[in-house]
Amino acid sequence: MRFKLLPWLAVSTLVAGLAGCQTAMAPAGAAKSSTPPIESIGLSLTCPTSRSAVPNADYIGPYMGVENIVPLKEVAQDVYCSDTFKARNFPLGFVTIYGSSRIREKNVPCDARGENCNEAVKVANDVIYRDTRNFAYAWTQRHGKKYPIMTGAGPGLMEAGNKGAVEAGGASVGYTTYYDRKAGSDPAKPYGGDPKPALNAYVTHGLIFSSVAVRESAMIKHSAAMVIAPGGTGTEWELFQIIETIKSRQLTKVPVYLLGNRQTHWRSLEARLKDMVDRKTVNAEELSFLKYAETNDDLIRQLSADLGLN
């Protein structure tokens, strides 16, 4: 059933579930704490949207500012509304594509100052955009009704994933937050908070989170499989969250693939992980779930087998 929301429709009132903060009773004879107990509160949660302003958004959390000042209500709302969206529409979860916002369909060999030129990197970036798009297209044609494509809804390789999915005629999901830069703004609210540019044009089902932390958590926990394409610090942040939550058994193990030429794109990551193993801060067996796929065809074949779709 499609999850349709009217503007500011109250979908539930949660009291006690989120509201009751229970603590274990202290042992007999233990000294009493001077810290007062946490008070219980009631939260009435809504899942707001605005189809006229952002027609491809199924949920729009309000912009509240930087992560450490996002109020409890908006954090809880993000969790509730994203979980409800997934459960009602795509209960088996997504094949989630992570990757750079700066690798475009047509890349250039030099940076904006005409420096740091590298034709081989330009070609490799062109190839990875094409492979990401082609993977999303082929996957959606074959298995998109069961496991649709999801991305972070931004430009670059996220756009490639959404574009391939929508070109194949399937659902194209995006989880994002606010990145519309505003000059001279309050440091606590560095973005403009406009939801209109938050989702790329190829997203058919978009969620815009108030909390970037909840957005990242939802992307991981709603994934039936994860595909990591090359990226920058944001993608690496996501990759190491994925590695750690699976490694430490905080998440059900799901297939995780690194997409692209292993020597070109993943040599530095492999060196970093090997260094951790050599220094005995990580065991090699804990990283054995990470797999590599050189091309979109390799990825389709391996992932289909992992999810029992062959």
Secondary structure, DSSP 8 states (H G I E B T S, - for coil): ------TT---EEEESTTT--------TT----SS------EEEE-----TTT-TTEEEE-----SGGG--HHHHHHHHHHHHHHHHHH-TT-EEEEE--SS--SS--SS-TTS-S--HHHHHHHHHHHHHHHHHHHHHHHHHTTTS-EEE-S-STHHHHHHHHHHHTTS-EEEEE----B-TT--TT--B---STTSS-TT-SEEEE-S-HHHHHHHHHHTEEEEEE---SHHHHHHHHHHHHHHHTTSS----EEEES-HHHHSHHHHHHHHHHHHTTSS-GGGGTTEEEESSHHHHHHHHHHHTT--
